[in-house]
């Protein structure tokens, strides 16, 4: 058995087991590497299990604006500006009149 899979050692150092696991759904392909690091020193009979995951956020589709675009530069023309103000006031009066 691969020594980088064994994560628990008994006190007598003769018994070793693979008891720590990282569970990942294979559909997402997140897991890049997973192994046991035996060289980390800390007071435990367990070894450190380190997993490297790659997250790929889903790209959201761009929503096309359903709003009409207006040529606001045309409002600089005085005649067009007067026509616009007249249309707005007529529609406002029709809604609230």
C-alpha positions as CSV (number, residue, x, y, z in Angstrom):
1,X,0.0,0.0,0.0
2,X,1.2,3.5,-0.7
3,X,2.6,5.2,2.4
4,X,1.0,8.5,1.4
5,X,-2.4,7.0,1.9
6,X,-1.9,5.7,5.5
7,X,-3.1,8.4,7.9
8,X,-3.1,6.5,11.3
9,X,-0.2,4.7,13.0
10,X,-0.5,2.7,16.2
11,X,1.8,3.4,19.1
12,X,3.9,0.4,18.3
13,X,4.4,1.9,14.8
14,X,3.8,-1.5,13.2
15,X,0.0,-1.1,12.5
16,X,-1.0,1.5,10.0
17,X,-4.4,2.2,8.5
18,X,-6.1,4.5,6.0
19,X,-8.9,6.0,8.1
20,X,-9.0,9.7,7.1
21,X,-10.7,10.4,3.7
22,X,-11.7,13.4,1.6
23,X,-15.0,12.8,-0.1
24,X,-15.8,14.8,-3.3
25,X,-18.5,14.2,-5.9
26,X,-16.7,13.2,-9.1
27,X,-19.2,15.1,-11.2
28,X,-17.6,18.4,-10.2
29,X,-13.9,17.4,-10.8
30,X,-12.8,19.5,-7.8
31,X,-10.0,17.3,-6.4
32,X,-6.6,17.9,-7.8
33,X,-4.3,16.1,-5.3
34,X,-4.9,14.4,-2.0
35,X,-2.2,12.8,0.2
36,X,-0.9,12.2,3.7
37,X,2.1,14.2,4.8
38,X,4.1,12.1,7.2
39,X,6.7,14.8,7.8
40,X,4.5,17.2,9.7
41,X,5.4,17.0,13.4
42,X,2.6,17.2,15.9
43,X,1.5,15.2,19.0
44,X,-1.0,12.8,17.5
45,X,-1.1,9.3,16.0
46,X,-2.8,10.8,12.9
47,X,-0.9,12.2,10.0
48,X,-2.1,15.3,8.1
49,X,-4.3,14.7,5.1
50,X,-4.0,17.5,2.7
51,X,-6.3,18.0,-0.4
52,X,-6.0,20.5,-3.1
53,X,-9.3,21.5,-4.7
54,X,-9.9,23.6,-7.8
55,X,-13.0,25.7,-7.7
56,X,-14.4,26.9,-11.0
57,X,-17.3,29.3,-10.5
58,X,-20.0,29.0,-13.0
59,X,-20.1,31.9,-15.5
60,X,-23.5,33.5,-15.5
61,X,-25.0,34.3,-18.9
62,X,-25.2,37.9,-19.8
63,X,-28.7,39.1,-19.7
64,X,-29.6,41.2,-22.7
65,X,-31.3,44.4,-21.6
66,X,-35.0,44.5,-22.6
67,X,-35.1,48.3,-22.2
68,X,-35.2,50.5,-25.3
69,X,-32.2,52.7,-25.8
70,X,-32.9,56.3,-26.4
71,X,-30.8,58.8,-28.3
72,X,-30.4,61.4,-25.5
73,X,-28.0,63.4,-27.6
74,X,-30.9,64.3,-29.9
75,X,-32.4,66.2,-26.9
76,X,-29.8,68.9,-27.4
77,X,-31.8,70.0,-30.4
78,X,-34.4,72.6,-29.0
79,X,-37.2,71.4,-31.3
80,X,-36.7,67.7,-30.3
81,X,-36.4,68.7,-26.7
82,X,-39.8,70.6,-26.8
83,X,-41.4,67.6,-28.6
84,X,-40.0,65.3,-25.9
85,X,-41.3,67.4,-23.0
86,X,-44.7,67.6,-24.7
87,X,-45.0,63.8,-25.1
88,X,-43.9,63.2,-21.5
89,X,-46.4,65.7,-20.1
90,X,-49.2,64.2,-22.3
91,X,-48.5,60.7,-21.2
92,X,-48.3,61.8,-17.6
93,X,-51.6,63.6,-17.9
94,X,-53.2,60.5,-19.5
95,X,-52.0,58.2,-16.7
96,X,-52.9,60.5,-13.8
97,X,-55.7,62.6,-15.3
